[in-house]
Amino acid sequence: MRVEMSNTKRILCLISVLLTSIAVMADLVLIPVIANLYGAFPDQVAVVNYIVSGPMLIIVGSSLLATLLLRKINKKAIVLAGGIIFSVGAVLGVALDNAIYMAIMRTLVGVGAGFLNVTAVSLIGDLYENEVVRAKIMGYYNAALSFTAMAFSYFSGIIAEAINWQKTFTLYWSAIPMLLMLILFVPSIRPDTSEEQVKSSKKGFKEPLGWRYWTMAGSWFIMNILFGATVLYYISPYIVENGIGDAAFVGLATSVKQIVGFLICLGFGFIYAKLKKQTNLACCRSSPFCGVNSPLVFSS
């Protein structure tokens, strides 16, 4: 759906969308201090396991729910719901020194992050109709994800060593300006419920994606689990337990992983303009190793 607005308002809305990277990459605050978490709650390993990786499971469900809601509810309402839920869970994450409490707050983080990620990508599609321009903006969005990941992981490690691991949660106060920007600058966009659109969705023929697409998507998912998420969540315990370094070193090691992805995503618009659909193959092959999130998936 085309959104009519001035260039100034469009830029402010885009900045607001880019700031949702704070929610999507929220786990990078926790990565450097995973070993500290297990040390703080040695008798509640199962709960700590959920604190560490549970939000990723919650994001799957909340993302699917957000996709359904986008067809029925104003997009700004979904964005604000996601922003508020995330901000509460993140900012108040360690208000109580209790593992169960932290697990509940981390659940809110997962719900909010799922809502914001899906709706942010949808908003970019509304703001920019031109395919090449949209690909460029998606590149900026993914670059923002990588940049936020770098900043969160690096400063989390520094704060954990300089003060204590619980103070790393002060990084989540960045969710407050994110929420304010969403309130002020995201436009009201209602789902298209016109009679013509309803008839089209009911009677229209949708071409199947085909086995090539599903093979590519499945391979991308598996590679990211094996080479991305597994390494990311295991790096802190491995480095600390083997005496390689402290939380600050973990934060540095984690942030370095995002640099290549950040640089490639900045130039994604140029790459896509040259390679078009073939760009997907390059992104899927490189994503587990350099942090690229394959903006092309959402650009067509």
C-alpha positions, 0 to 999 in steps of 0.5 A: 500500500502506497503511503503519501507523506512529505520527504521529511516525514518519510525520513523520520519514519525510516529512522524510526523503523531503523531504530527497531533494530534495538529490539531485533538485536536485543540478545546481543546485550546478553551474549557476552554475559551468558557465562555470568548468568550461569554463574549467578544461578547455578541451581537453575540451569533450565531457567537460565537456558530459557533466559538465554535462548527462549526469546528466539522461540518466542519470536517465531510465534510472535512473528507469525502472529504479527503477520496475521494481525497485519491483515486486520489491524492498523500497522501503527497499533502493532508497532506500538504494541511491540515497542511497549511490550519490548521496552517493558521486558527489556528495561525492567529485565533485571529489576529483581535478582530472580531467575524466574522473573528474568525469564518472564521479562525475556518472554516479553522481549521475544514477543515485542521483538517479533512484532517489531521485526515483521512490521518494520519490514512491512513498513519499508514496503509501504514507504518505498514502492520502487524495487531497487530503492526498496532493496537499498533501504532494506540493506540499510535496515540490515546494516542497522541490525549489524551496527546495533549488534556490534554496539550492544555486544561490545559495550555489554562486555565492557560494562560487565567487566567495569561494573557488573553483568547486571548493569549491561541491561542499562543498554536497553534504555535505548528502547525508550527513544525508539518507542518515542520515535515510533509514537511520533513518526510512524503513520497510521496505515490500515489494512486494505479492506476494499471490496476489490482487494477482498475479491482479489485475495479470495479469487486470485491465483497465487503462483507456488514458490516452487521447490527451489525457493523452499530448498534455498530457504531451508538451507539458509535456515539450517546454515544460520542455526549451525554456523550463526546461532550455535556459535553466537550463544556458545561463545561466552561460556567457551571463552570464559571456561577455557580461560581465553578471555573475560566478558569484555573479550567476548563482547569484542569477539562477538562484535567483530563478527558483524563488521563484514555484514554491516559493510555489505548491507550498506552496499546492498542496493548497489549489489541488487541493482547489478545482480537482481535475483541472483543476489539472493544466492550470494546473500544466502551463502555469505550470511552464516559467516558475515552476518548478512540477513539477506534483505532480498527476501523482503524486497520483491 
